[in-house]
Each structure stands twice: as C-alpha cells, then as structure tokens.
Amino acid sequence: MRILAAVLLFAFGAAHAAWPEKPIRFVVPSAPGGSPDVLMRILAQQLSVQLGVPFVIDNKPGASYVPGTMDIVRAPPDGYTLGYGNIVSLAINYSLLQKVPYLVERDLTLVSNCVNVFNMLAVSNDLPVRTVPELIEYARKNPGKLTNGSSGNGTTGHLGGELFKMMTGISMVHAPYKGSPQAINDLMAGRIQVMFDNVPSIGPHVKAGKVRGLGVSSLVRAAQFPQIPAIAESVPGYQTNAWGGVIGPAGLPPEIVKRLSLEIRKALAAPEVAERYRVLDTEPDGSGPEAFAELVRRETRKWGDVVSRSGAKVD
C-alpha cells in the first residue's frame, strides 16, 4: 500500500509539474472593452508568452460579477480555468447583495492581486458644470435630477458615487449597466449625466472630448491627466481604488499557485506591460496569496461600512 501511495503521489506531482500543457481559459466577469477586460488581456498576453500556452479570455458580464465568479468556482482545480477577482466580487458583494452564492475562503483560491485602478468622475458635455464644486452646487439646486450611471451594482462606479453623495450631501439616481461601454455610450449621448468609472475605460473618451472629466478618485492627480484635479481637492478624504487580480477555484494545487504568483510578478515587471499600464494610469501590484487575502479582508470591512451608512442595497 505504501508503495502504491508513493507511486500515486509521484504521478500526481509529475502531472502538475508539467503544467501548463494546454490553453488556459481566463474568465473575466465583465463586458469586453471595460477596464477589467482591457487590463487582464494585457496581462494574459504576457503570461501566454512566459508559459508557452494561449490564455483564452472568456467574458461573463453582469449581475455584480456573480455569474462569472461562479463559473470559476465550479471549474475543476487543475489550473486550466483561472479568472479575474476584484473589489466587487471578493469584497463589496458581501455587504451589498442579499445573498452571495460563494465564499471567498471556501470556494476560491486567491493567487495574486495584479492591479490598482483609480476612477474618474466624468459628466456629459451637455451638463453645464466644469468642476467638482460646480457639480455639487448644480446637484443641490436640482435634487434627484442627476443620474449616475455605473458599470454595474456594487462596482466602485456605483459605490464611489454613493460615497460622493454621502460626503457632499447631494442626491443622484443610480443607474446600473451591464458594463462600462454601455454606460459610457449613454453618458456621451446625454441620457445619463454623471459617471464614476475606471480611468482606463473612461479616460480615452475624456481625451477625445466626448465627455468632460472633473476629478480623479486618487488622493493625487493622475499622471496621464495632470490638468484634472483629484476629487479630494474639493471633497477632502474622498478616495476609491478598484483593485483586482488572478483567482482560481478552491483546491488549486499549491505548486501551481506558487508558479502562477511568480509568473504574474514577472509579467507585471515586463517593460511592455509596465508601459501599457502606465499609459492607462494603472498601478501594477503583484502581491502574493497572503497579501491578497489580507487586502480582501480589509476592503470587505471598509465597503461594508460605506454600504451600511449610505443605505445602498441590491435585492
């Protein structure tokens, strides 16, 4: 029996030592063209080069990232289905939704947080405001007449708007979409007036003059938009950070987790990835499983407090 067990253990280890031997499906629980999709495609392309197998992006948008995350949860823990987990799916959902069908610590493997992305507050060109103070004044004079579109319930675009409302005392109606592109289209058309969205997805439209950028959600100005102030310059202490990284189903073998974490850190340091992230005002991270887990715990507490105080809730 001992010999058989040793043989099986050796065979198991040898099988995983050969990983990866075929394409890896990478689930992104948001729409194509949105910030998570853009950033993970950049990373996946570099990981494909390093690991020698294709990374096939599989977009599963909608419903606060739950369907896409459950796709990862249900996958076999063999390293051939990975995905994107972020501030929404791993932290915010637990205070915002009535029921979340997965538990991070039970159903998922945290591999590495990869990116930190700040938001930009943008408005329709039709709205007669050009600064954050002017937006606050307009909202106070027109209570409930502004609609804040977001890429979905529970996103930092949604809760960033709720935090802004709490800190300024204004009123806006939240309109959740199934992804950033749809909401941005309506912002450009003037069907919604306000949007808090990740800089990588809203930034190009601001540069093109299709919408008007008023402020960024970092405490300092964004490198690619030095002319746009931090929201905190008008609303002291305001800050949101949309982080996200690589996750897998529970039970992912430790040797695969270790290899992936090292390869991700290497990929984020690659000059071509670092430059593309810099242009998108995205901070690479590369922290390992333990630091990723601590980030999830800390952010779950923080946004739970925001949801509780703002009264935001999704059935």
C-alpha positions in Angstrom: 0.0 0.0 0.0 2.8 2.4 0.9 4.5 1.7 -2.5 1.1 2.3 -4.3 0.6 5.6 -2.4 4.1 6.7 -3.2 3.6 5.9 -6.9 0.3 7.8 -7.0 1.8 10.8 -5.2 4.7 10.8 -7.6 2.3 10.6 -10.6 0.2 13.5 -9.2 3.2 15.7 -8.6 4.6 14.9 -12.0 1.3 15.8 -13.7 1.2 19.2 -12.1 4.9 19.8 -12.6 4.2 19.7 -16.3 1.5 22.4 -16.0 0.6 24.0 -18.3 0.3 21.7 -21.3 -2.8 23.2 -23.0 -4.7 26.5 -23.3 -5.9 28.2 -20.1 -9.4 29.7 -20.0 -9.4 33.0 -18.2 -12.8 34.2 -17.0 -13.4 37.9 -16.8 -16.8 38.6 -15.2 -17.3 41.9 -17.0 -18.0 43.1 -20.5 -15.5 43.3 -23.3 -13.9 46.7 -23.6 -14.3 47.6 -19.9 -11.3 48.2 -17.7 -11.0 44.7 -16.2 -11.1 43.2 -19.7 -8.5 45.6 -21.1 -6.1 45.2 -18.2 -6.4 41.4 -18.0 -5.9 41.0 -21.7 -2.6 42.9 -21.4 -1.5 40.6 -18.6 -2.8 37.4 -20.2 -0.9 38.2 -23.4 2.4 38.4 -21.4 1.6 35.3 -19.4 1.0 33.4 -22.7 4.5 34.3 -23.8 6.0 33.2 -20.5 4.1 30.0 -20.0 4.0 29.0 -23.7 0.3 28.4 -23.9 -2.6 30.6 -25.0 -4.8 32.4 -22.4 -8.3 32.4 -23.8 -10.4 35.3 -22.4 -14.0 34.4 -21.6 -16.2 37.4 -20.8 -19.1 36.6 -18.4 -20.6 40.1 -17.6 -23.5 41.1 -15.4 -25.1 40.7 -12.0 -22.4 42.1 -9.8 -19.8 39.7 -11.2 -21.6 36.7 -9.6 -22.2 34.6 -12.7 -18.6 34.9 -13.9 -17.3 34.2 -10.5 -19.5 31.1 -10.1 -18.1 29.9 -13.4 -14.6 29.9 -11.7 -16.0 28.3 -8.5 -17.4 25.4 -10.5 -14.3 24.8 -12.6 -12.0 21.8 -11.8 -9.0 22.9 -9.8 -6.4 21.8 -12.4 -5.0 25.2 -13.3 -6.8 25.4 -16.7 -9.6 27.7 -15.6 -8.5 30.9 -13.9 -10.1 34.2 -13.7 -10.4 37.8 -12.5 -11.5 38.6 -9.0 -11.8 42.2 -7.7 -13.1 44.6 -5.2 -16.7 43.8 -6.2 -16.7 40.0 -6.4 -14.4 39.5 -3.5 -15.3 42.2 -1.0 -18.2 44.6 -1.8 -20.8 41.9 -2.7 -21.0 40.6 0.8 -22.5 43.8 2.2 -24.4 44.9 -0.9 -26.2 41.8 -2.0 -28.9 39.9 -0.1 -27.2 36.6 -0.9 -23.8 35.7 -2.4 -23.6 32.1 -3.5 -19.9 31.7 -2.8 -17.5 32.3 0.0 -14.0 33.5 -0.9 -12.2 31.5 1.7 -14.2 28.3 0.9 -14.8 28.4 -2.8 -11.9 30.3 -4.4 -8.1 30.3 -4.4 -6.5 33.8 -4.3 -3.3 33.8 -6.4 -2.2 37.5 -6.8 -3.6 40.9 -6.7 -2.4 42.5 -10.0 -3.7 46.0 -10.5 -4.8 49.1 -8.6 -7.0 51.3 -10.7 -8.5 54.7 -9.8 -11.7 56.2 -11.1 -12.5 59.4 -12.9 -15.6 61.4 -12.3 -16.9 62.4 -15.7 -20.0 64.2 -16.9 -22.0 64.6 -20.1 -20.8 67.6 -22.2 -24.4 68.8 -22.1 -24.2 69.3 -18.3 -23.3 73.0 -17.5 -20.6 72.2 -15.0 -16.8 72.2 -15.4 -15.6 71.5 -11.8 -16.4 69.3 -8.9 -17.7 72.2 -6.8 -19.9 73.3 -9.7 -21.3 69.8 -9.9 -22.1 69.8 -6.2 -23.8 73.2 -6.5 -25.8 72.1 -9.5 -26.9 68.9 -7.8 -28.0 70.8 -4.7 -30.1 73.1 -6.8 -31.5 70.2 -8.8 -32.1 67.4 -6.3 -32.7 64.0 -7.8 -32.3 65.2 -11.4 -28.9 63.8 -12.0 -28.4 60.2 -12.9 -25.1 58.5 -12.1 -24.5 55.6 -14.5 -22.2 52.8 -13.5 -20.8 49.6 -15.0 -23.0 47.6 -12.5 -24.3 47.3 -9.0 -21.6 47.1 -6.4 -18.8 48.4 -8.6 -16.6 51.3 -7.5 -18.5 53.4 -10.0 -21.7 52.7 -8.0 -20.3 52.9 -4.5 -17.9 55.6 -5.4 -21.0 57.6 -6.3 -22.7 56.7 -3.1 -19.6 57.7 -1.1 -19.5 61.0 -3.0 -23.2 61.6 -2.2 -22.6 60.8 1.5 -19.6 63.2 1.7 -21.3 66.1 -0.2 -24.9 65.7 0.9 -26.2 65.7 -2.7 -28.8 63.5 -4.4 -28.3 61.4 -7.6 -30.2 58.5 -9.0 -28.1 55.4 -9.6 -28.4 53.6 -13.0 -26.5 50.3 -13.2 -25.5 48.9 -16.6 -24.0 45.5 -17.6 -20.6 47.1 -18.3 -18.8 50.4 -18.8 -19.1 50.6 -22.6 -22.9 50.8 -22.5 -22.9 53.3 -19.7 -20.3 55.5 -21.4 -22.3 55.5 -24.6 -25.3 56.9 -22.7 -23.1 59.4 -21.0 -21.8 60.6 -24.4 -25.4 60.8 -25.6 -26.5 62.7 -22.6 -29.0 60.1 -21.5 -27.2 60.0 -18.1 -25.3 62.9 -16.7 -22.7 61.6 -14.3 -20.3 58.6 -14.2 -17.6 57.4 -11.9 -15.5 54.9 -14.0 -12.1 53.4 -14.1 -9.6 55.7 -15.8 -8.5 53.1 -18.4 -12.1 52.9 -19.8 -13.4 56.4 -19.4 -10.0 58.2 -20.0 -9.8 57.9 -23.8 -13.3 59.4 -24.1 -12.2 62.3 -21.9 -9.1 62.8 -24.1 -11.3 62.8 -27.2 -13.6 65.4 -25.8 -16.6 63.2 -25.9 -17.2 63.6 -22.1 -15.9 66.0 -19.6 -13.5 64.8 -16.8 -14.0 66.7 -13.5 -11.8 64.7 -11.0 -10.0 61.5 -10.2 -10.5 59.3 -7.2 -6.9 59.0 -6.1 -5.6 61.4 -3.5 -3.2 62.9 -6.1 -3.7 63.8 -9.8 -3.4 61.0 -12.4 -0.1 61.1 -14.4 -1.9 61.0 -17.8 -4.4 63.7 -16.7 -2.4 66.3 -14.8 -4.9 69.0 -15.7 -7.8 67.2 -13.9 -7.8 67.6 -10.1 -8.2 64.9 -7.5 -11.8 64.9 -6.2 -10.2 65.1 -2.7 -9.1 68.6 -3.6 -12.7 69.7 -3.3 -14.0 66.8 -1.1 -11.2 66.2 1.5 -10.6 62.5 2.1 -12.5 61.2 -0.9 -10.8 58.1 -2.4 -11.7 54.9 -4.2 -9.3 52.3 -5.6 -10.6 49.5 -7.9 -8.1 46.6 -7.4 -8.2 43.2 -9.0 -6.2 40.1 -9.6 -6.0 36.4 -10.5 -8.1 33.8 -8.8 -8.9 30.2 -9.3 -11.3 27.6 -7.9 -10.8 26.2 -4.4 -8.2 23.4 -4.2 -5.8 24.8 -6.8 -2.6 22.9 -6.2 0.0 24.9 -4.1 2.7 24.3 -6.7 0.5 25.9 -9.4 -0.4 28.8 -7.2 3.3 29.4 -6.4 4.3 29.2 -10.1 1.4 31.5 -11.2 2.2 34.1 -8.5 5.9 34.2 -9.6 5.0 34.4 -13.3 2.4 37.2 -12.6 5.0 39.2 -10.8 7.5 38.7 -13.6 4.8 39.6 -16.2 3.9 42.9 -14.4 7.5 43.9 -14.4 7.9 43.2 -18.1 8.7 46.6 -19.8 5.8 46.3 -22.4 3.3 45.5 -19.7 4.5 48.2 -17.3 4.4 50.8 -20.1 0.9 49.9 -21.2 -0.3 50.1 -17.6 1.4 53.4 -17.1 -0.4 54.9 -20.1 -3.6 53.6 -18.6 -2.8 55.1 -15.2 -2.9 51.7 -13.6 -0.6 50.7 -10.8 0.8 47.1 -11.1 0.8 45.2 -7.8 1.9 41.5 -7.9 1.3 40.8 -4.2 1.1 37.1 -3.4 -1.7 35.0 -1.9 -1.3 36.1 1.7 -1.2 39.8 1.0 -4.1 39.4 -1.5 -6.2 37.7 1.3 -5.5 40.5 3.7 -6.5 43.1 1.1 -9.8 41.2 0.6 -10.5 41.2 4.4 -9.6 44.9 4.8 -11.7 46.1 1.9 -14.7 43.9 2.9 -14.8 45.8 6.2 -14.3 49.2 4.6 -17.0 48.9 2.0 -19.4 47.2 4.3 -19.3 50.4 6.4 -20.0 52.5 3.2 -22.9 50.4 2.2 -24.3 50.5 5.7 -24.0 54.2 6.1 -25.3 55.0 2.6 -28.2 52.6 2.6 -27.2 51.1 -0.7 -28.6 47.7 -1.2 -29.4 45.3 -4.1 -32.2 42.7 -4.0 
